[in-house]
Amino acid sequence: MSQQDKLLLIDGNSIINRAFYGVPTLTNKAGLHTNAVYGFLNILTKTMDEENPTHMLVAFDVKKPTFRHKMFEEYKGQRSPMPGELKEQVPVLKDVLKAMGITIKEEPGIEADDILGTMAKLGEKKGYDVTILSGDKDLLQLVTDKITVKIPKSMKGTTTVEKYKPADVIAKYGITPIQIIDLKGLMGDSSDNYPGVPGVGEKTALKLLTLYGTLENVLSNIDNISGKKLKENLANNVKLAELCKELATIKVDCKLGINVEDCKLENIYNEAAYDVLSKLEIKTFLSRFKLQNSGGNAAVEKGFAYVNKKEQFSHAVKTCLESDIVAFKLLLQGKNDDEIENSGQFTFVLEEKPRILGLVLACNSKMVYFCRVGDEIGVDDIREALGKLEESCDTLVTNNLKDQLDEMQDVDITKYFDTEIASYVIDPLGKSNYSEDISMEYAEISMPTYELLFGKEKIASLIESKRKEVVRYYCYDALVSFLAFKPMRRKLKNIKSYELFTQVEMPLVKTLHNMEREGIYIKKDELARYGERLAEKIDELQADIYRLAGEEFNINSPKQLGVVLFEKLNLPYGKKTKTGYSTSAEVLEKLRVENPIVENILEYRQLSKLKSTYADGLSNYIDPDGRIRTTFNQTITATGRLSSTEPNLQNIPIRMDIGREIRKVFVPKQGYVFLDADYSQIELRVLAHMSGDDELIKAYRENADIHQTTASLVFHVPYDEVTELQRRSAKAVNFGIVYGISGFGLSRDLGITKKQAEQYIEDYFASYPKLKEYLDGLVDAGKNKGYVTSLYGRRRPIPELSSSNYMQRQFGERIAKNSPIQGTAADIIKIAMINVDRKLREKGLESRLILQIHDELLIETKEEEIEIVREILQSEMVNAAKLDVPLIAEVKQGSDWYTAK
C-alpha cells in the first residue's frame, strides 16, 4: 500500500438528501429532476479536490432497512416519506456513480452507517487515512487518529463543512468520540425519529456523562443524581435508554463481501460518465472531463510564475500590455499587519500606508504572474502597471473589484469586468460568486478552496512559510477571471442582462466603494445615552410582563414563555413541539388581542434587539475618526436590492418612535447638513407602468391620493367621502398586492375575516382589471420559463414553481408576482445612486452620497452647496427612469438623520 492511499466513504442517503434541499429545483428537457444529483456531485467533487482519495465507496440504505430492535420501527415509521422529486433521482445518481467507476454498497439487513463503520475500520486496520462524509453525527463515534468525519452544515444560505478529529469532538462536546453512543442513549436522535430519556437534552446528557462517563454508570448512579424530575425520568426509562444506545451503536464487523482494495478509483472522468451527465444536462461537470484530458491541474500550474525581480515584473507587464484582455488580482494587507483579506472580506483602513503586497496578472491561459512587492518591486510600480493596463487594454477582469479599489487610482469603470458581479447577475440564487465557486462552470478548471489551503489562518504571516500555496491560490484566482470572462459575457448577452451588468451593476461598484469610504458620523455619547433610555424602557416592560404573568420568568426563554402563555394564562394557538411551545412572532401576532401581556412581550423583544444590535452594537463599529463605515452587499439578495452589513444600517426599526430616534445620533460633520430624498410609492408606480393599468396610471398622472382612489373604487364611495378606515384598508391592499398577499394575510393585517379580505382583493382587481391579468401572466411566465425579469432585464429564477409541495408553489407564485416589481424598483434606485454620485463629482462639489436605505438616499451636504445638491438629488431621482407615471422624490433637510427624514 502506498503511503498516500486514502479512503473516502460517503453516506449516500444523507448527502443526496442534503443536496436535494440545498439546490433549487432543476429539470432537464425530458422533465427529470436533477437538482439532487447536481448537488451531490458538487459536494462529491469538492470533497475529492480537498481529500484527493485513492479509494472511495458510497453507501446507501436499501429500500426497507431492518431495524435493530422491533420497538423502534414505530419511530422510524414516523419519518416523512421521501419527496417524489428526490425519490426519482436516487437511481439516477447510482447510475452516474457506476458510470464513474465509484463503488456503491447497499445490503439488505445492513444500514448504511454500519457499512460505513465496517469499511472505516477495515481501512484503518490496513493503514489507510479514512474520511467519512455524512450529515449523521452518530458517525462521530468512529473518529480516531486515522478516521476523520466531515459533516456539512448549512447556515444562512451557505454550506460549510465541520471536520472532526478526536480533539475536535472533545472540544465541541467535552466527551470522547466513543461517548457519542452514550450521549445518543440519553438524549435520543430527533433526526432518526427515536426518543431519548424524556427531559434529557444535549446539555443535561453531556453534564451526566462528564460526571459518570458512560450511560451504564449514569443508570447505576440514579440515586446520586440531583433533580427529582430527572431522577424519575431516568429511573422510568432505563430500558429505553439502553435500547437507544444499542440503536446508536454503529456496527463495525458486518459481512459485506468487499475489501478496501475493491474500492480503488481509476479514471472517473470517462466516456461512459460523460454520456450519462450529457443526457442529464448537468453541464457544469462536463468541463472536468476536458480538464482531465488536457493533463489536469498539474498542466495548468506549470504556467504559474513567482515574480520578485524588477526585470521579471517589467516583462510580465509588457506581455500583458500586448493583450486586449487582462485579468488581475491585488493582494491586500488587512487592517492589522498580520492579516490579509481573503476574497470577499473587506477591512477599512484609515491609515494612508499602502496595503498592496502583490499583483497577480493573467493575459492568456498558459502564463500567470504572481508579482510580489519587495526590495525590487514597489507599491508605486504596481499602481503604475495597473494604470498602464487600464489605458492600453480593452478590458480588465477581476473578482471582487470593490474591495481592491482602495489601492487603485481613479478607475475608468467602463474598462472593468467583475466576475463576482457577473455571476450574481446570471444567477442571483447562487450561494457564492467568488473565483473558487465559479471556476468549473465558467473557466473549466478546478480551483482549490481557500479553506482547503489555509483554513482560517491569515495569509500575511504565511506568505513566506506557505509561499507556494499563496502563489497557487491567487494565480488560480486571476486565471479563473481570465478564462471566465468570455463565457460570462456571452451568457449575459444570451439572457439579455448585459446592459444591466454594464450600465447598472458595474458602475454601482464604484459608487458603493465611494460611499463605504465616506461613512457616516455618529455621536458616541448620545448613542450611549440612547442605550440607557432603552434599558429603562425594557426594565419597565419587564416589570409589567411579570405583573401580568403573576410571576417572574426568563422572557427570552421560548420554553418558559410558552409555559406562561399557554399553560398559566391559557391563551389559544398553543402549538407544542418536542422543545416546547412555539412563541414565534407569527404566533404572538395572533395573540395580540387576547391579553395585554402579548403587546408588552412584542415591544420588549423589539427594544431588546434595538439595544443589543444598535445602541450597544454600533459602538463596536465606530472608527477613530468617529464615523461608521458599513459594507454594502451587491450580490446577496435575489431581487437585486442592496443589503448592508457590519453594521446593518438598512434595517434600523423605524415603526416605533423610540426606534426612529436612533437616527438622531447620526449627524453630518461640521459645516454640513443632511439632505435626504425618498421615493414616494415607487413599487406601486412601477406596478402601474409594468401592468399598463389605465385606472392606476390615470390616478398617478393626476397626482391623486392613490390609497384614497383605491378605497373609492373598492368600497364604491365617492372619492371625497372615503373614511380614514377605508383609506387605511385600501393602503394595506395596495401594498399587499405588490407582495402577492393572500386573503389570509390581508385578514390578519386588517383584523377582518378571511372572507372579507378575499372580497377586498376581488373588488381591488375589479377596479384595476389589467393588474390581475399582468400578475397572473407573471406566474405563467415563471412556470413556462423558470424565471421572471425586471424592466431592465434582471432575472429571478423561481424553482419553487415546479415543486410538488403546495406551500412551496404558493411561495413561488408570490415571488413571481413581486420580483419584477421589486427588482425594477431596485434597478431604478441604483441608477439614481450612480447618477447622483457622478454628478456631485463632475461638478467638483464636496458633498457626498453616504447612505442608501432601499428607496432612500442620504447626502452629507456642504452648507454652501445645499441648493445645487438639492437640485441634483431631485432631478436625478425623478429622471432615473422614464415610466408611464411620474416618479416622485421628496427631499428633506436636517441637522441629523432623524430630522432629515
DAURPE-V269462 format. One record per helix or strand of 3 or more residues. SS is the DSSP state (a for helix, b for strand). FROM is the first residue (numbers start at 1). LEN is the number of residues. Records with the same first field share a line. If there is no record, write none. Layout:
SS=FROM-LEN / FROM-LEN
This chain:
b=6-6 / 55-5 / 103-3 / 129-5 / 147-9 / 158-7 / 304-4 / 325-9 / 356-7 / 368-5 / 395-4 / 416-3 / 520-3 / 631-3 / 643-3 / 672-8 / 787-3 / 795-3 / 848-6 / 856-7 / 889-6
a=12-11 / 35-17 / 70-7 / 84-16 / 112-14 / 137-6 / 166-8 / 177-11 / 190-3 / 202-11 / 215-6 / 222-3 / 228-9 / 238-11 / 260-4 / 271-10 / 283-11 / 296-6 / 310-12 / 379-14 / 402-6 / 413-3 / 419-8 / 435-9 / 450-5 / 460-3 / 467-28 / 498-21 / 524-26 / 558-11 / 585-7 / 596-26 / 657-9 / 682-10 / 694-8 / 706-9 / 719-3 / 724-15 / 743-8 / 754-14 / 769-17 / 799-4 / 806-37 / 863-16 / 897-4
